[in-house]
Amino acid sequence: MIKSTESKAQHGFTLIELMIVVAIIGILAAVAIPKFADMLRKSKEGATKGSLTNLRSALTIYISDNEGLVPQTYSASGDYTSGSLVTIMTPKYMEVIPTVKLGTYHNDSGAIRMVGPSNRASGQNDAGGWVYSSADGGAWFVNCSHTDTKNAYMTSW
């Protein structure tokens, strides 16, 4: 029997080639993961800005339906009731009060903090959710004192 002297071709990758591929994947992941987290934060901010626009639009429609009167959510004794505002706004002007999505700063919340003319400046307490002020023709704000991805305060949206 004659043995073949031809060399057999080896198939597969060497350890060095595999390590290079793993290193490249690691570098790509190190760059991509922070970008992905930033995209999630931006998407939550966009959803909250959209919800804020919806609230403001519903308020504008309410005001036009009621001959310029804004929803008054406080009594003479200074009691503030978010339930009355929810009753006023839903379901005629919007189906539900939307949720504020603030990412890592606060849990998602649909809570409403009510402020009247006397405490409008101190109405935001950074608890998440919304702030409604019946002063100055009615206004909706985000109840968060942190900055967004563009370093603008969320209370200024």
C-alpha positions as CSV (number, residue, x, y, z in Angstrom):
1,M,0.0,0.0,0.0
2,I,1.3,3.3,-1.0
3,K,0.9,6.2,1.5
4,S,0.0,9.5,0.1
5,T,2.5,12.2,0.8
6,E,0.0,15.0,0.1
7,S,-0.7,17.2,3.2
8,K,-4.2,17.3,4.4
9,A,-5.7,20.9,4.4
10,Q,-6.6,22.0,7.9
11,H,-10.0,23.6,8.4
12,G,-11.0,26.0,11.2
13,F,-9.7,29.1,12.9
14,T,-6.6,29.5,15.0
15,L,-6.9,30.7,18.6
16,I,-5.4,34.1,17.6
17,E,-8.0,34.6,14.9
18,L,-10.8,33.8,17.3
19,M,-9.3,36.2,19.9
20,I,-9.1,39.0,17.4
21,V,-12.8,38.5,16.5
22,V,-13.8,38.5,20.2
23,A,-11.8,41.7,20.7
24,I,-13.5,43.4,17.8
25,I,-17.0,42.4,19.0
26,G,-16.1,43.7,22.5
27,I,-15.0,47.1,21.1
28,L,-18.2,47.4,19.1
29,A,-20.3,46.5,22.1
30,A,-18.5,49.0,24.3
31,V,-19.4,51.7,21.7
32,A,-23.0,50.5,21.0
33,I,-24.4,49.9,24.5
34,P,-24.1,53.5,25.7
35,K,-25.6,54.7,22.5
36,F,-28.5,52.3,22.9
37,A,-29.1,53.5,26.5
38,D,-29.1,57.1,25.2
39,M,-31.7,56.2,22.5
40,L,-34.0,54.7,25.2
41,R,-33.8,57.8,27.2
42,K,-34.5,60.0,24.2
43,S,-37.5,57.8,23.3
44,K,-39.0,58.2,26.8
45,E,-38.4,62.0,26.6
46,G,-40.1,62.1,23.2
47,A,-43.1,60.1,24.6
48,T,-43.4,62.5,27.5
49,K,-43.2,65.6,25.3
50,G,-45.9,64.1,23.1
51,S,-48.1,63.4,26.1
52,L,-47.5,67.0,27.4
53,T,-48.6,68.3,24.0
54,N,-51.8,66.2,24.2
55,L,-52.6,67.5,27.7
56,R,-52.1,71.1,26.6
57,S,-54.2,70.5,23.5
58,A,-57.0,69.0,25.5
59,L,-56.8,72.0,27.9
60,T,-57.1,74.4,25.0
61,I,-60.2,72.6,23.7
62,Y,-61.7,72.7,27.3
63,I,-61.0,76.4,27.5
64,S,-62.6,77.1,24.2
65,D,-65.7,74.9,25.0
66,N,-66.1,76.8,28.3
67,E,-65.8,80.4,27.1
68,G,-62.3,81.0,28.3
69,L,-62.6,79.5,31.7
70,V,-59.8,77.1,32.9
71,P,-60.4,74.1,35.1
72,Q,-60.3,75.4,38.7
73,T,-58.9,72.6,40.8
74,Y,-58.7,74.2,44.2
75,S,-61.4,75.2,46.7
76,A,-61.6,78.3,48.8
77,S,-60.0,76.3,51.6
78,G,-57.0,75.6,49.5
79,D,-57.7,72.0,48.9
80,Y,-56.3,70.6,45.6
81,T,-58.0,67.6,44.1
82,S,-56.5,65.8,41.1
83,G,-59.5,63.6,40.9
84,S,-61.7,66.6,39.9
85,L,-59.3,67.5,37.1
86,V,-59.3,63.9,35.8
87,T,-63.1,64.0,35.9
88,I,-63.1,67.2,33.9
89,M,-60.6,66.1,31.3
90,T,-61.6,62.5,30.7
91,P,-63.3,61.0,28.8
92,K,-64.5,64.1,26.8
93,Y,-61.2,65.8,26.1
94,M,-58.9,62.7,26.3
95,E,-59.4,59.1,27.0
96,V,-57.0,58.9,29.9
97,I,-54.4,61.1,31.6
98,P,-51.1,60.0,30.0
99,T,-48.1,58.6,31.9
100,V,-44.9,60.6,32.3
101,K,-41.9,58.6,31.3
102,L,-38.8,60.1,32.8
103,G,-36.3,57.3,32.4
104,T,-33.9,56.7,35.3
105,Y,-34.9,59.8,37.3
106,H,-38.4,58.7,38.3
107,N,-40.8,55.8,37.9
108,D,-43.4,56.2,35.2
109,S,-46.3,58.0,36.7
110,G,-49.6,59.6,35.8
111,A,-49.8,61.5,39.1
112,I,-51.0,65.1,39.0
113,R,-49.8,67.7,41.4
114,M,-52.2,70.6,41.6
115,V,-51.1,74.2,42.2
116,G,-53.1,77.4,42.4
117,P,-52.1,81.0,41.9
118,S,-50.6,81.3,45.4
119,N,-48.1,78.5,45.1
120,R,-47.4,78.2,41.4
121,A,-43.7,78.9,41.8
122,S,-43.2,76.2,44.3
123,G,-45.6,73.8,42.7
124,Q,-43.0,71.5,41.3
125,N,-41.5,69.2,43.9
126,D,-39.5,66.8,41.7
127,A,-41.7,63.8,42.5
128,G,-42.4,62.8,38.9
129,G,-45.8,63.0,37.2
130,W,-47.5,66.2,36.0
131,V,-48.1,69.6,37.5
132,Y,-51.2,71.5,36.6
133,S,-51.5,75.2,37.5
134,S,-54.8,77.0,37.1
135,A,-53.0,80.3,37.3
136,D,-52.3,82.3,34.1
137,G,-54.9,80.6,32.0
138,G,-54.1,77.0,33.0
139,A,-50.8,75.2,32.3
140,W,-49.3,71.7,32.3
141,F,-45.7,71.0,33.3
142,V,-43.5,68.0,34.0
143,N,-42.8,67.6,37.7
144,C,-39.1,66.9,37.4
145,S,-36.2,69.2,38.0
146,H,-33.6,67.2,36.1
147,T,-32.2,67.9,32.7
148,D,-33.0,66.0,29.5
149,T,-30.5,64.7,26.9
150,K,-30.0,68.2,25.5
151,N,-29.3,69.6,29.0
152,A,-32.6,71.5,29.2
153,Y,-34.6,71.4,32.4
154,M,-37.6,69.1,31.9
155,T,-39.7,71.7,33.8
156,S,-39.2,74.1,30.8
157,W,-40.8,71.8,28.2
